[in-house]
Structure formats: structure tokens, C-alpha cells
Amino acid sequence: MQNRREFVKEMVAGAAVLGAETKFAWGQAKAAEKSKVVIVRDAKLRTPGPAPDEKRVAAMLDHAMQTYFNAQNPVQPWKQIVRPGQVVGLKLNSLGRMLSPSVALVATICERLQQAGIKASDILVWDRGSRELESAGFKLSNAPGAVRYLGSDTEGYEETAVSYGSVTTRLAKILTRCDVVINMPVLKNHNIIGVTMAMKNMYGVIDNPSTMHGSACNPYIADLNMIPQVRQRVRFVIGDMMTAVYEGGPSYRPEYAWNENGLIVGEDQVAIDTISAQIVERKRAEKGLSTLQQKGTPNTYLATAADAQHRLGTNDPARITLIEQRIA
Amino acid sequence: MIIMRSKFATTAALLSLVVLAGVGCKKKIADPFPASGAVAGWEKSGKTQSYDAANLYEYIDGGAEQYISAGVVGVATSDYKFQGNLEATVDVYTMKSADGAKTIFDADPPTADSKSVPLGDAARLYGQSVVFRKGPSLVRITAFEAAPGEGDALMALAHGVEGRL
């Protein structure tokens, strides 16, 4: 359990890095401010082949990050998220090779983090299961001096449980080793909660996610993200929308997949999940499917995450500044 | 040690699936996965892995609840390759009853390019996948890329699996 002194120390450290512009450094929205969400799409992402081109993936990431932070070069944004000496975790959401954060995207982020002063060995790319990471195309590695690719199943969970509201759980040791976590979900439909993106990805940092799917995961998702060890570490979201699923999720279903060819980035996880839900709803309407509400899979957790008790961000589109850009 | 336990658990889960399915259908089923070459062009490229209802979430992260609520007993899965390059995964879900398999099957809306095909109790062929049910079994075969003649190849493999259920 984190004591007050450690908590304050982390808060000060985080504030120094993220600065006064950051609204959600600690997962607490300021009522008067809007949340910024940036989406960048590249219509030529899959040229010449059917898979995303690695250079275009890197360019798309840089474009999104520089837009979000109003930065002049690709490294500058990362210096506003991390600082040398910190251990940085990239929490992936691996669902096989077709529906996971792209290997090229992760590689570019690792490169940018190192350019921003993070040691390679202080970068932990991880997910709940080693098998999931491997099936997504990542090679497991715990070699000294290199970026580590690890599964919580081999690294284990903290012995002491932590709690918030409806959630009592044990956290992944990889999470607690990190000073900063970059949340890297993928856009997909979910047969219980409609759409799953940033906040539900934290189900992958606990040892008992299967117990938290009742009542459309509400209030579990919001409560889990309120646990201080989670809330304080997750500083930024880089959502992979290159391939997305509008029905039949969360597993990859080629019949219901489409190429959105984009990335979504931001600090406000609730805002990102809200915008993501809109994107899936638009695709469902385009395909002649019912709304997620009509289907009986509403994202009720969004309102809970935004309510006065949680204040994890905003689910009000009027309070979200959405910047959408296309790379020609 | 961990690996040995894992292998033991996998084997035990597979045996449990077969036994439970056998009890449910009054019929002992064999391994549902065709061996390499049993279906023309198809090789079984991976080991069979099995999950029961309790650890299904390890296989379909976040998607297990739908199957559990429909009465899943477990799933066995294996990878295949067609003519050495087209990769596909075969998932054989065993439900407690045929109703459970129907619930899962009916939950998938048809797409514009999908069609019903004669296989098992009901089947649907999509661009890169085929799904069918037979008794308490729900089978989903998913290819990972589009390829010419893919539908015929998937159907051939599907018939191979269906014949073993």
C-alpha cells in the first residue's frame, strides 16, 4: 500500500513533467477546461501492401503527438510525458496478430522514449499474458540493456490486494514497477459494454478481471481506474485504430473489421472512450446495425467514470476538443 | 515446472471437454481437428489448446462472458495453414446444449457479403471466416488474410471438422 509521502512525491514528480497544461495528470478533470483528443488518419497507410507501412505508422504517431502537444519536433512531446530515470510501461491490449497495437507503432514509441532520455531497459512493453504478446507479434525478452517485453503471467501480481469502491484486486507487479504507464488500447466492439478502448484496458493489469464483467462492467471499470496506483501512473493514451471491429468483439472478427487507419491520442481516458464509441456507432450505422444501446450493450461505465465521485474525465462531447487530421 | 503444470492443465482441460461433451450428447467425441493432409491443402500447424469456462477469458480476453452465459463447457483451438501460406484458426466451442450453440451462432448478424451454407445444423460463410453449429458444438474458422479461393478452402476445412463432431 502506498503511503502518503510516496503519493505526494509521485504527484510532484508528475506535475513537474507534465506541467500546468495537463488537465488529467492524476485522473481528475477540471470542470471548466475542455479535454483535447487528437485523431490522425492516413488513407495511404496500407500502401503498397495490405499491412500498415512502418514508416507511415511512425509518421502518423509523430503527427498525432506533435499536434496534441503543439510541438515542433517528434521528441518534444515525450519530454512532457516522461523524464530520464523513470520506468515507463507500455500497456498493450493484445488480441492476436490482427487486433493488437501494431509492432511498428510500439517500436516507434520505444525509439521516441529513448530519444527523450529513457533507458531502453527502463521501458517495459507488457500485457497480461505472454502468449497474447507473442501472438500479437512481439518477441518476449527480459534481456539486460534492452526494451523488455513481458507478460504479467510470468512476472506475477502483488501479494497485497488494493481496493476502490466495488473493486478489490491484486495489481500486476509490472504496473507497480512503472513510474509512468502509456495506455495502448485498440478500438473494438465489446459484447457487454459496447465499445472497449482505454479504461477497460486496465483489466489487463489485475489478477481477477473475470469477476468484473457484471452489470456491463459498471462501476468496475471506473472504480478500477480510481485505484491510486493505476490512476497516478496512466499518463497518456495512444489508441491504435488502424484495424478496428464494430461487431462481434472484443475478439478479432474479420467479417466485422474495418481499416480506420488512424491513431487517437490524449490524456483524458473518458473522452477518448467517448469519441471511440462514436466512431464505432458511426460504423455500425453505416453497416445497418442497431445502436449499441438498442443492442443492449450500453457504455454506462462512461457516465460513472465522469461522475462527481470519479471525475476521471469527461463523457460530454461539448467538453471535448476533438482535433481530427489526415495525412495526405 | 510451470510449463509442465500448464501442459498438464491443458491436457486435463481437453480431456474434460471431450468427456463432458460426450456426456451431454450421449456420444463420445473424438478430437475434432483434422490431421495434416486429412483435408486437401490443409496442415495442422499448431498444437491443440483447450480452455474451460473458468479460464476461457485467458483465450478470449473480455469476450468470455458471452459464451459463459450461453453455457460454454470449453473451447479447443488449433492453427492451420492452407498450401503453406494462408493461416487460419479453428475454434471448437462445446456448449452444454445445442441451444447454447444456437445462441452464440444467432448473435452474429449477417454481413452483406456473407451467405448461409449447408453444413451442420446451420452455417454461415463470410469473406474470411466460416461459422457453423452442430449439436452442442459451435465452430468458428477464421483466416487472417484475404486470398483467392479462400471461401472454398475454408469450407473444405469446415467439412473436415464437421465430420469429426
Interface residues (C-beta under 8 A of the other chain):
Chain A: P50 L95 R97 M98 R128 G129 E132 H190 N191 I192 T196 K200 Y203 G204 P209 S210 H213 E247 G248 G249 P250 S251 Y252 R253 P254 E255 Y256 K287 L289
Chain B: Y57 E58 I60 D61 G62 G63 A64 E65 Q66 A107 D108 P109 T111 A112 S114 Y126 G127 Q128 S129 T142 A143 F144 E145 A146
